[in-house]
Amino acid sequence: MLLSEDTQEALDTIMHLVENVSKFDMDGKKYNGSIFLLLALVKKVQNLTEFRPWEDSLPNQSSVSAGELSRGKRFGLYALGTYRASWETDNDAIAEKMGVNQEDVLYTWFKDDDE
């Protein structure tokens, strides 16, 4: 046998999905090519050979303090809010996207590179 038991099981699952996908994807892309199967197998093998050992090597506890975690979360939410706010044009919508009061929006200036 050339394939491990896990890989053979993954191949069988993928083949079953490919055979039955047309039932749910009537107008979608045809899955007759081998590239779809190959990519799915490569992903499964990567998960089997790389992810599990990596996951097993992780420590049980993090060395990140609660304060550092809180600051990271705050900065991340601020970055996401800034991106979402950059699509808005009025201060009310910008404040909502940033999660702040409208009166806390002091100045805005969003400009596309092509302008």
C-alpha positions in Angstrom: 0.0 0.0 0.0 1.5 3.3 -1.1 -0.9 5.6 1.0 -1.2 5.6 4.7 -4.6 4.7 6.2 -5.4 8.3 7.0 -4.5 9.5 3.4 -6.5 6.7 1.9 -9.5 7.7 4.0 -9.0 11.3 2.9 -8.9 10.2 -0.7 -12.1 8.2 -0.3 -13.9 11.1 1.3 -12.7 13.5 -1.3 -13.8 11.1 -4.1 -17.2 10.8 -2.5 -17.6 14.6 -2.3 -16.5 15.1 -5.9 -18.9 12.4 -7.1 -21.8 14.0 -5.2 -21.0 17.7 -5.5 -23.1 18.0 -8.7 -26.2 17.3 -6.7 -25.8 20.6 -4.8 -23.9 22.7 -7.4 -26.1 22.4 -10.5 -24.8 25.5 -12.3 -21.4 25.6 -10.8 -18.0 24.6 -12.0 -17.5 21.1 -13.2 -15.2 19.0 -10.9 -14.1 16.5 -13.5 -10.4 17.6 -13.5 -7.7 15.9 -11.4 -6.4 19.3 -10.1 -9.2 19.6 -7.6 -8.6 16.2 -6.3 -4.8 16.8 -6.1 -5.2 20.1 -4.2 -7.6 18.5 -1.7 -5.2 15.6 -1.1 -2.2 17.9 -0.7 -4.2 19.9 1.9 -5.2 16.8 3.8 -1.6 15.5 3.8 -0.3 18.8 5.0 -2.8 18.7 7.8 -1.8 15.2 8.7 2.0 15.7 8.5 2.4 19.4 9.6 -0.5 20.6 11.6 -0.8 17.8 14.2 2.9 17.8 15.1 2.9 21.6 15.3 -0.2 21.5 17.5 1.3 18.9 19.8 4.4 21.1 20.2 2.5 24.0 21.5 2.8 24.7 25.3 -0.2 24.2 27.5 0.0 27.7 28.8 0.8 31.0 27.1 3.5 33.4 28.3 1.4 36.3 27.2 0.0 38.2 30.1 -3.6 39.2 30.4 -2.6 42.9 30.0 -0.7 42.1 26.8 -3.6 40.1 25.4 -6.1 42.9 26.3 -3.9 45.5 24.5 -3.5 43.2 21.5 -7.2 42.8 21.3 -7.8 46.5 21.6 -5.3 47.3 18.8 -6.7 44.6 16.6 -10.3 45.9 17.0 -9.1 49.4 16.4 -7.3 48.3 13.2 -10.4 46.5 11.9 -12.6 49.4 12.8 -10.4 51.8 11.0 -10.5 49.7 7.8 -14.3 49.4 8.0 -14.6 53.1 8.7 -12.5 54.0 5.7 -15.4 53.0 3.5 -17.8 55.4 5.1 -18.3 59.1 4.3 -20.2 60.6 7.3 -19.1 60.9 10.9 -22.1 58.9 12.3 -21.2 55.8 10.2 -17.5 56.2 10.9 -18.2 56.4 14.7 -20.3 53.3 14.5 -17.7 51.4 12.6 -15.0 52.5 15.1 -17.2 51.7 18.1 -17.0 55.3 19.5 -19.4 58.1 20.1 -20.0 60.5 17.1 -18.6 63.4 19.1 -15.3 61.5 19.5 -14.7 61.6 15.7 -12.6 64.7 15.5 -11.2 64.6 12.0 -11.5 62.3 9.0 -9.6 62.2 5.8 -9.7 59.0 3.7 -8.2 59.2 0.3 -7.8 56.5 -2.4 -4.4 56.3 -4.1 -6.0 57.0 -7.5 -7.5 60.3 -6.4 
